[in-house]
C-alpha cells in the first residue's frame, strides 16, 4: 500500500480547492432542481413520468449524474452531500408538481 507523501517525508498534503468554496444557497439549488425537472419533463412521456415516480425517492443513476454534473459545472465546485440532497429534493418536488394527481415529497 502506498504511503502518503507527507508521511514519507514529502510535501504536505493539501486540501482540494473545491473544499474551500462557500456553500451554495438553498435557493440556488431549489431553482436549479426545479429547472432541471422542467427540462426533463419537457421531453418526458407519460410513461417516463410514471416510471420515474415509481423509483421515488431514488433517481435513476443517469438522471442523477446529469443533475449533479450540471450543478457542479454551473458553479465550478463540487456539491457537499447536504447540497446534493437539497438539489435532489428540489428536483423531486418540481417533478411531482408537474405531474397531475401527485403530492410533493416529504422533507
Residue frames as a rotation matrix with the C-alpha (Angstrom) as fourth column:
UNK 1
0.585 0.811 0.000 0.00
0.811 -0.585 0.000 0.00
0.000 0.000 -1.000 0.00
UNK 2
-0.071 -0.643 0.762 1.43
0.546 -0.665 -0.510 3.42
0.835 0.380 0.399 -0.95
UNK 3
-0.148 -0.078 -0.986 2.46
0.936 -0.332 -0.115 5.78
-0.318 -0.940 0.122 1.83
UNK 4
0.860 0.484 0.161 1.10
0.510 -0.822 -0.253 9.37
0.009 0.300 -0.954 1.60
UNK 5
0.286 -0.794 0.536 3.76
0.420 -0.399 -0.815 11.87
0.861 0.458 0.219 0.55
UNK 6
0.393 -0.108 0.913 3.61
-0.648 -0.738 0.191 13.74
0.653 -0.666 -0.360 3.87
UNK 7
0.894 -0.028 0.447 4.18
-0.339 0.610 0.717 10.54
-0.293 -0.792 0.535 5.85
UNK 8
0.689 -0.662 0.296 7.09
0.724 0.644 -0.246 9.60
-0.028 0.383 0.923 3.60
UNK 9
-0.097 -0.751 -0.653 8.81
0.613 -0.562 0.555 12.95
-0.784 -0.347 0.515 4.19
UNK 10
-0.484 -0.014 0.875 7.39
0.837 -0.298 0.458 14.53
0.255 0.954 0.156 1.04
UNK 11
-0.850 0.208 0.485 5.45
-0.194 -0.978 0.079 17.79
0.490 -0.027 0.871 0.72
UNK 12
-0.777 0.608 0.161 2.44
-0.108 0.123 -0.986 18.23
-0.620 -0.784 -0.029 2.99
UNK 13
-0.540 0.697 0.471 -0.94
0.841 0.428 0.331 17.10
0.029 0.574 -0.818 1.70
UNK 14
-0.955 0.264 -0.135 -3.23
-0.261 -0.965 -0.038 19.91
-0.140 -0.001 0.990 0.58
UNK 15
-0.204 0.964 0.168 -6.98
0.248 0.217 -0.944 20.15
-0.947 -0.151 -0.284 0.70
UNK 16
-0.427 0.151 0.892 -8.61
0.903 0.015 0.430 20.21
0.051 0.988 -0.143 -2.74
UNK 17
-0.994 -0.020 0.106 -9.57
0.026 -0.998 0.054 23.77
0.105 0.056 0.993 -3.70
UNK 18
-0.336 0.942 0.024 -13.25
-0.061 -0.047 0.997 22.84
0.940 0.334 0.074 -4.02
UNK 19
-0.031 0.318 -0.948 -13.39
0.887 0.445 0.120 22.08
0.460 -0.837 -0.296 -0.29
UNK 20
-0.669 -0.306 -0.677 -12.71
0.627 -0.722 -0.293 25.76
-0.400 -0.620 0.675 0.47
UNK 21
-0.767 0.460 0.448 -15.57
0.142 -0.559 0.817 27.08
0.626 0.690 0.364 -1.69
UNK 22
-0.758 0.579 0.302 -18.52
-0.572 -0.365 -0.734 28.69
-0.315 -0.729 0.608 0.08
UNK 23
-0.642 0.584 0.496 -21.66
0.534 0.805 -0.258 26.55
-0.550 0.099 -0.829 0.09
UNK 24
-0.796 0.485 0.361 -24.39
0.150 -0.420 0.895 27.33
0.586 0.767 0.262 -2.39
UNK 25
-0.700 0.636 0.324 -27.61
-0.664 -0.414 -0.623 28.76
-0.262 -0.651 0.712 -1.12
UNK 26
-0.576 0.584 0.572 -30.65
0.356 0.809 -0.468 26.52
-0.736 -0.066 -0.673 -0.87
UNK 27
0.375 0.744 -0.553 -32.49
-0.200 -0.518 -0.832 29.00
-0.905 0.423 -0.046 -3.11
UNK 28
-0.153 -0.520 -0.841 -29.95
-0.960 -0.124 0.251 28.48
-0.235 0.845 -0.480 -5.92
UNK 29
-0.958 -0.231 0.171 -30.22
-0.208 0.967 0.145 24.71
-0.199 0.103 -0.975 -5.54
UNK 30
-0.212 0.959 0.187 -34.03
0.260 0.240 -0.935 24.88
-0.942 -0.149 -0.300 -5.44
UNK 31
0.387 0.323 -0.864 -34.07
-0.632 -0.589 -0.504 26.88
-0.672 0.740 -0.024 -8.68
UNK 32
-0.479 -0.676 -0.560 -31.61
-0.876 0.331 0.351 24.57
-0.052 0.658 -0.751 -10.35
UNK 33
-0.867 0.209 0.453 -33.52
0.085 0.956 -0.279 21.45
-0.491 -0.204 -0.847 -9.28
UNK 34
0.136 0.984 -0.114 -36.80
0.103 -0.128 -0.986 22.92
-0.985 0.122 -0.119 -10.50
UNK 35
0.230 -0.117 -0.966 -35.26
-0.873 -0.464 -0.151 23.97
-0.431 0.878 -0.208 -13.81
UNK 36
-0.809 -0.573 -0.134 -33.74
-0.580 0.739 0.343 20.52
-0.097 0.355 -0.930 -14.33
UNK 37
-0.558 0.691 0.460 -37.12
0.311 0.688 -0.656 18.92
-0.769 -0.223 -0.599 -13.60
UNK 38
0.390 0.712 -0.583 -38.80
-0.282 -0.511 -0.812 21.24
-0.877 0.481 0.001 -16.10
UNK 39
-0.182 -0.558 -0.810 -36.21
-0.968 -0.041 0.246 20.39
-0.170 0.829 -0.533 -18.74
UNK 40
-0.950 -0.147 0.275 -36.69
-0.140 0.989 0.042 16.68
-0.278 0.001 -0.961 -18.07
UNK 41
-0.253 0.950 0.183 -40.50
0.285 0.254 -0.924 16.95
-0.925 -0.182 -0.335 -18.10
UNK 42
0.087 0.276 -0.957 -40.48
-0.703 -0.663 -0.255 18.85
-0.705 0.696 0.136 -21.40
UNK 43
-0.324 -0.283 -0.903 -39.30
-0.894 0.404 0.194 15.74
0.310 0.870 -0.384 -23.24
UNK 44
-0.936 -0.051 0.347 -40.67
-0.222 0.853 -0.472 13.02
-0.272 -0.519 -0.811 -20.95
UNK 45
-0.483 0.806 -0.343 -43.67
-0.193 0.285 0.939 10.93
0.854 0.519 0.018 -21.91
UNK 46
0.399 0.698 0.595 -46.45
-0.824 -0.012 0.566 9.95
0.402 -0.716 0.570 -19.51
UNK 47
0.852 -0.141 -0.505 -44.74
0.208 0.975 0.078 6.55
0.481 -0.172 0.860 -19.26
UNK 48
-0.205 -0.973 0.103 -41.45
0.353 -0.172 -0.920 8.27
0.913 -0.153 0.379 -18.35
UNK 49
-0.235 0.220 0.947 -43.24
-0.742 -0.669 -0.029 10.19
0.627 -0.710 0.321 -15.57
UNK 50
0.779 0.622 0.081 -44.85
-0.543 0.603 0.585 7.03
0.315 -0.500 0.807 -14.25
UNK 51
0.571 -0.641 -0.513 -41.56
0.473 0.768 -0.432 5.12
0.671 0.004 0.742 -14.32
UNK 52
-0.428 -0.761 0.488 -39.68
0.027 -0.550 -0.835 7.91
0.903 -0.344 0.256 -12.55
UNK 53
0.018 0.518 0.855 -42.33
-0.863 -0.424 0.275 8.28
0.505 -0.743 0.439 -9.85
UNK 54
0.873 0.263 -0.411 -42.18
-0.089 0.914 0.396 4.54
0.479 -0.309 0.821 -9.11
UNK 55
0.138 -0.926 -0.352 -38.48
0.630 0.356 -0.690 4.91
0.765 -0.127 0.632 -8.29
UNK 56
0.142 -0.043 0.989 -39.09
-0.422 -0.906 0.021 7.79
0.895 -0.420 -0.147 -5.87
UNK 57
0.882 -0.187 -0.432 -37.11
-0.102 -0.972 0.212 8.80
-0.459 -0.143 -0.877 -3.83
UNK 58
-0.054 -0.953 0.299 -34.21
0.300 0.270 0.915 7.27
-0.952 0.140 0.271 -5.77
UNK 59
0.511 0.114 -0.852 -33.28
-0.694 -0.531 -0.487 8.99
-0.507 0.840 -0.192 -9.04
UNK 60
0.922 -0.267 0.280 -32.09
0.378 0.779 -0.500 6.73
-0.084 0.567 0.819 -11.85
UNK 61
0.226 -0.943 -0.243 -28.29
0.658 -0.036 0.752 6.86
-0.718 -0.330 0.612 -11.99
UNK 62
-0.397 -0.410 0.821 -28.07
0.906 -0.319 0.278 8.57
0.148 0.854 0.498 -15.39
UNK 63
0.436 0.646 0.627 -30.53
0.466 -0.758 0.456 11.28
0.770 0.093 -0.631 -14.39
UNK 64
0.896 -0.162 -0.413 -28.86
0.360 -0.275 0.891 11.81
-0.258 -0.948 -0.189 -11.01
UNK 65
-0.059 -0.991 0.120 -25.45
0.856 0.011 0.516 12.04
-0.513 0.133 0.848 -12.66
UNK 66
-0.227 0.040 0.973 -26.70
0.773 -0.600 0.205 14.67
0.592 0.799 0.105 -15.14
UNK 67
0.783 0.597 0.172 -28.33
0.341 -0.644 0.685 16.67
0.520 -0.478 -0.708 -12.35
UNK 68
0.716 -0.562 -0.414 -25.20
0.418 -0.130 0.899 16.69
-0.559 -0.817 0.142 -10.18
UNK 69
-0.247 -0.841 0.481 -22.86
0.928 -0.063 0.366 17.36
-0.278 0.537 0.796 -13.09
UNK 70
0.137 0.384 0.913 -24.94
0.655 -0.727 0.208 20.31
0.743 0.569 -0.351 -14.25
UNK 71
0.965 0.255 -0.064 -24.95
0.205 -0.577 0.791 21.82
0.164 -0.776 -0.609 -10.76
UNK 72
0.406 -0.890 -0.208 -21.20
0.563 0.064 0.824 21.35
-0.720 -0.452 0.527 -10.35
UNK 73
-0.264 -0.514 0.816 -20.43
0.963 -0.182 0.197 22.74
0.048 0.839 0.543 -13.80
UNK 74
0.503 0.539 0.676 -22.51
0.529 -0.810 0.252 25.87
0.684 0.231 -0.692 -13.25
UNK 75
0.989 -0.084 0.125 -20.74
-0.150 -0.610 0.778 26.78
0.010 -0.788 -0.615 -10.03
UNK 76
0.337 -0.923 -0.185 -17.36
-0.452 0.014 -0.892 25.30
0.826 0.384 -0.412 -10.81
UNK 77
-0.542 -0.486 0.685 -17.35
-0.832 0.195 -0.520 23.46
0.119 -0.852 -0.510 -7.47
UNK 78
-0.675 0.302 -0.673 -18.36
0.222 0.953 0.205 20.05
0.703 -0.011 -0.711 -6.17
UNK 79
0.190 0.830 0.525 -21.51
-0.561 -0.347 0.752 19.84
0.806 -0.437 0.400 -4.09
UNK 80
-0.765 -0.301 0.569 -21.47
-0.644 0.369 -0.670 18.72
-0.008 -0.879 -0.476 -0.48
UNK 81
-0.859 0.479 -0.182 -23.72
0.457 0.877 0.148 15.80
0.230 0.044 -0.972 0.45
UNK 82
-0.356 0.745 -0.564 -26.20
0.495 -0.362 -0.790 18.22
-0.793 -0.560 -0.240 2.05
UNK 83
-0.379 0.166 -0.910 -26.28
-0.628 -0.769 0.122 20.30
-0.680 0.617 0.396 -1.14
UNK 84
-0.931 0.038 -0.364 -26.81
-0.262 0.628 0.733 17.17
0.256 0.778 -0.574 -3.23
UNK 85
-0.660 0.723 -0.206 -29.78
0.734 0.560 -0.384 16.20
-0.162 -0.404 -0.900 -1.09
UNK 86
-0.240 0.547 -0.802 -31.24
0.047 -0.819 -0.572 19.71
-0.970 -0.176 0.171 -1.35
UNK 87
-0.623 -0.075 -0.778 -30.85
-0.728 -0.306 0.613 19.62
-0.285 0.949 0.136 -5.14
UNK 88
-0.931 0.279 -0.235 -32.45
0.151 0.882 0.447 16.17
0.332 0.381 -0.863 -5.42
UNK 89
-0.479 0.790 -0.383 -35.32
0.670 0.047 -0.741 17.20
-0.567 -0.611 -0.552 -3.16
UNK 90
-0.280 0.335 -0.899 -35.94
-0.397 -0.894 -0.210 20.30
-0.874 0.298 0.384 -5.30
UNK 91
-0.843 -0.050 -0.536 -35.91
-0.525 0.300 0.797 18.14
0.120 0.953 -0.279 -8.42
UNK 92
-0.818 0.544 -0.190 -38.44
0.556 0.831 -0.014 15.68
0.150 -0.117 -0.982 -6.95
UNK 93
-0.372 0.696 -0.614 -40.69
0.359 -0.502 -0.786 18.46
-0.856 -0.514 -0.063 -5.68
UNK 94
-0.398 0.175 -0.900 -40.82
-0.705 -0.686 0.179 20.01
-0.586 0.706 0.396 -9.16
UNK 95
-0.926 0.065 -0.372 -41.39
-0.219 0.709 0.670 16.66
0.307 0.702 -0.642 -10.90
UNK 96
-0.655 0.715 -0.244 -44.27
0.730 0.514 -0.451 15.88
-0.197 -0.473 -0.859 -8.58
UNK 97
-0.263 0.551 -0.792 -45.72
0.022 -0.818 -0.575 19.36
-0.965 -0.169 0.203 -9.04
UNK 98
-0.547 -0.012 -0.837 -45.57
-0.796 -0.302 0.524 18.82
-0.259 0.953 0.155 -12.82
UNK 99
-0.899 0.225 -0.375 -47.41
0.056 0.910 0.411 15.50
0.433 0.349 -0.831 -12.52
UNK 100
-0.199 0.906 0.373 -51.20
-0.763 -0.382 0.521 15.74
0.615 -0.181 0.768 -12.05
UNK 101
0.702 0.661 -0.267 -52.61
-0.318 0.625 0.713 13.88
0.638 -0.416 0.649 -9.07
UNK 102
0.093 -0.750 -0.655 -49.31
0.674 0.531 -0.513 13.65
0.733 -0.394 0.555 -7.17
UNK 103
0.989 0.147 -0.022 -48.24
0.108 -0.610 0.785 15.18
0.102 -0.779 -0.619 -3.85
UNK 104
0.374 -0.900 0.222 -44.89
-0.621 -0.421 -0.661 16.81
0.688 0.109 -0.717 -3.08
UNK 105
0.115 -0.425 -0.898 -42.40
0.433 0.835 -0.340 14.57
0.894 -0.350 0.280 -1.25
UNK 106
0.973 0.144 -0.178 -41.95
0.214 -0.294 0.932 14.93
0.082 -0.945 -0.317 2.49
UNK 107
0.505 -0.838 0.208 -38.69
-0.707 -0.540 -0.458 16.66
0.496 0.084 -0.865 3.53
